Amino acid sequence: MKNNYFTILGIVLCLFMGCNSDDEDVKAVENMPDWFKIEDKPGEINHLIYGIYKDYGVTIFINDTLGYEELGEEAYGNPVVHTELFNMGYYVYGTYTDGRMRLSSDTVAMIIAVNMIKDRVIPYLPEESVYRPLSFLLADSILLTETISYTPVTREVNVYGKGLRGIVVGRLNAMKEMEQDELNMLGGEILAVKSADWILEFCVDELEDYYKITGEDQYGKTSTESPFSPAPKPEELGFIRRVDALISGRKYMKNPDRKQDIQDYVTVIYAYRGEESRFYELYSTYPKVIDKFKLMRPIVEKYEIANGIK
C-alpha cells in the first residue's frame, strides 16, 4: 500500500513539473518568427510597404517567400532550414488547387498597387476582426481554374481570397495602364472578399428582396450564345458582370452565383463611395442594377457598423 502511495505521489510531481515544462514551451512558441512582420529594407517599394506596416499595421508582400527559420542540425551536422511560403490556397486542413499565381518584378506597378491599397482599402478595414485579412500579396497575375459545363476552364481573376494567409491581389500586369475607375474597382474587389462572407451570414433577411430582383433561377446559370440566340446582357438581369468562356469553339456565358453577385455589388459600393450619382448615371438604363445597388448600400453600412469601420 505504501509503495502505491509513493508511486501516485511521483506521478503527481511529474505532472506538476510537466506544467513548468509547458510554460517553457509556451515561451518557445512566443519566440517563433512573426512571418507577417515587415522589416525596413533598401529600395523604394520596400520602404513603402514598411511605412504601410508601421503606420497602419497592414502587411503587404511582394514575394511568396515570407522568410527562413533555422531548426538546428540533422544527424550529419547539416543545418535544417524551414522556408515559410505564402501558399495562396492554404487553409486549415491543406491547400486548394484551383488557383495559381505569377509573381511580379515590376516595381512601378507594385508602387501603384500599394498606393491603391493605402487609399482605397485600408480606410475600410476592420481594426480587429476575423474579417480583416492577415496580409496582401501582390502578383503579376492570378489564374483560376473552374469547371463550366463539365469542362475545366482557366481564366485570369483580379483577386483571390480563399486562403488563410491573406488576399492575393493580381492584375499588376495591367496596373500601369489602369484608369482611376479601374483602380477603384480593384480596391472594391479586395474589400468585397471578406465583407461578402459577413453579409451572407448576418443579412439573410435583407438579401431575400435583393435576390428577387434578378430571380433565383438566374444565379449560376450557364448558357451558350449564337447569332440566332443572343444571350441577354448581364445588366439586364441585374448582374454587374458575367463569366465568358470558349469551350470547344462555343461561347459560354455563366451568371455569377449568389456570393459572387454580392461581392460584385459590394465592389461597386466601395468603388463609387461618395460618387453614387456617377454610378446611377452609368447604369441609368438598367433598373435592376440600380435597385440592387440601392438595397446593397445599407447592407454594407450594417457590415461596417458591426465591424467598427468608421
Secondary structure, 3 states (H helix, E strand, C coil): CHHHHHHHHHHHHHHHHHHHHHHHHHHHHHCCCCCCCCCCCCCHHHHHHHHHHHHHCCCEECCCEEEEEEEEECCCCCEEEEEEECCCCEECCEECCCEEEECCCCHHHHHHHHHHHHHHHHHHCCCCCCCCCCCEEECCEEEEEEEECCEEEEEEECEECCCCCCEEECCCCCHHHCCHHHHHHHHHHHHHHHHHHHHHHHCHHHHHHHHHHHCHHHCCCEEECECCECCCCHHHHCCCCCEEEEECCEEEEECCCHHHHHHHHHHHHHHCCCCHHHHHHHCCCCHHHHHHHHHHHHHHHHHHHHCCCC
